[in-house]
Amino acid sequence: AQKVTQAQTEISVVEKEDVTLDCVYETRDTTYYLFWYKQPPSGELVFLIRRNSFDEQNEISGRYSWNFQKSTSSFNFTITASQVVDSAVYFCALGLTNSGGSNYKLTFGKGTLLTVNP
Amino acid sequence: EPEVTQTPSHQVTQMGQEVILRCVPISNHLYFYWYRQILGQKVEFLVSFYNNEISEKSEIFDDQFSVERPDGSNFTLKIRSTKLEDSAMYFCASRWSEQFFGPGTRLTVL
């Protein structure tokens, strides 16, 4: 069965600190996708990144970076020089394809509430 | 930038009533989804829809739920007889490659 664990329920940092959000996933599938979504206080879900299981290259996008390690089934997310606007709930999600391989559904973790204080 | 839209933003209903939640996916997307998030909990998959039929559904998506794409643009979720535990935020998503989510409809069942 598939599962996503975000062990950190809440994190509080002061602006300009770096912060890493942890994500550990479980699946027996060899082909899968990993995602991060941001849910600000307004409630919408904002797509941040997708990674497929064959691509372990780390990725950087501005202040955001992601570290995918298949050996530990982890897909961690780091925000460098955090800002107050980064305050949100961050969800890690696992995408498993259906038997036809053309579609996937998302299994979400419970989310990490990040509060960045000025 | 194209986006998924959902109406209404908030729906209040009495237990046992039928509700229809509406979504307009991004126009060139082929796959459509409904998820729900009970307050303070994680987002849960309900159903996916492709080529005018359900391609996958979760255990939550029982006979009380149905989905439809009545025309070329709308995608609806119907709950036939609402229960208190159906109170949640319901998110529609559509995708070409990534799943993009709408802003959600908050359903409150009294």
Interface residues (C-beta under 8 A of the other chain):
Chain A: F35 Y37 S42 G43 E44 L45 V46 F47 R50 F91 A93 G95 N98 G100 S102 N103 K105 L106 T107 F108 G109 K110 G111
Chain B: Y31 Y33 Y35 Q41 K42 V43 E44 F45 S48 Y50 S55 E56 S58 M89 F91 A93 S97 E98 Q99 F100 F101 G102 P103 G104 R106
